[in-house]
Amino acid sequence: MKVSRALLAATLLAGFSAAAHAQQITGAGSTFAAPIYGKWAEASQAKTGVTLNYQAIGSGAGQNQVFNRTVDFGATDAPLKGADLAAHKLLQFPTVMGAVDIIVNVPGIKADQLKLTGPVLAQIYLGNITSWSDAAIAKLNPGVKLPNLPIAPVYRADASGTTFVFTSYLSKISSDWKDKVGAAKSVRWLNGAGARGSDGVSGTVRNVRGGVGYVESSYATQNHLITVEMQNHDGKFVRPTLANFGAAAANADWSKADNFAIDLNDQPGANSWPIVTATFVLLPTDPTDAARSAAVVKYFGWAFDEGDDVARKLEYVPLPKAVKDSVHAAWKATFKTAGQ
């Protein structure tokens, strides 16, 4: 009996010790990054002792939450400029790269069977191309039976980094779009219906015949959505695959990116997917709780060191080693603590 009690005491003591060293961190923002942040948290908790409470509420809301210091970090696909980072006392760093897919609900069309271009997509969202049987779409899809069905564009109604990436891409390849709408987390849409979050966009597209929308690639894959091929910078039609996202990311020049805010849209290369982005974390440089801030760095440090395979399984592209090294250096310089 004494042995059993000793073992029980040792077990309880170990449990209390683990609990004492456990640290919960809170983050909010990007729906684009939500799948990978959740999986990284599951995979790293046993080693780091850090648990994550993450709210996928959109990049705009995530920025506001960290501005107000109601979370330990904000997450955004729309990077901030240096002046804004300084004003809010924030360090900005990328965590992973991913892509935005175009999803459709067109009767008879299977995944990656339909081909679209950026200019045609811009004209659809501007309201100038209104039917799936339009000559501009038919020309891109010889031999594909396209129904005489109205196009029903769907967009994010909330302030969204995914919208920022999508509209930045359209602005880059369509002067008409750039002049009339532009690029931002929220824009004045000229056509279509809004829905909140990736769930709302995908659900609306699924439920509306003729629907078209945009969501992060990992979300499209996990939910078995009908995606399309897109024409890239080199004029090639490519599928939304991890290899093609990686081809676009490989052409990126991070050396000229201010505060890591790189534009990965419309990269050259025969295999490059045209709508690619990095996603970013906003971490206070004057944290209200230094221990929780250190835990945020510990969590993302594990992700950089051991989380690449987890990222690839969700169709994200890991950061190059040189970029990770630069982020580590930024952490050390900002917090002056080698342990972070």
FENGIRA-V204458 format. One record per helix or strand of 3 or more residues. SS is the DSSP state (2 for helix, 1 for strand). FROM is the first residue (numbers start at 0). TO is the last residue. If there is no record, write none. Layout:
[[SS,FROM,TO] [SS,FROM,TO]]
This chain:
[[2,1,20] [1,22,28] [2,33,47] [1,49,54] [2,58,66] [1,72,75] [2,81,86] [1,89,104] [2,117,125] [2,134,139] [1,151,155] [2,160,172] [2,174,179] [1,192,194] [2,196,206] [1,210,215] [2,216,221] [1,228,230] [2,241,249] [2,253,255] [2,257,259] [1,275,283] [2,289,305] [2,307,312] [2,320,334]]
